């Protein structure tokens, strides 16, 4: 590659604008219904990148055991019939740590 071609490529990449997609949408980890993934067992494998947390808003009850199996948050956000990309079911989670509050019994 000669010097002229390199200069053209350098100019093309330097003038290209970078942008972040989806930054205008609410983040699931700030939602009241978000359940963060916890790895309580040392031999459990870590979930893949898309399956980190679950959503308390959507799930299914096992009719035999009564255990609720919540849907993955990523699946809920990608499904327009659930929360969708616009976060239709999003509720902002207020700060849960109220250590400054005094509780009288």
ABEGO torsion letter per residue (X at the ends): XBAAAAAAAAAAAAABBBBBBGAABBBAAABAABBBBBBABAABBBBBAAAABBBAABEBBBAAAGBBBBBBAAAAAABAABAEAAGAABBBBBBABBAABBBBX
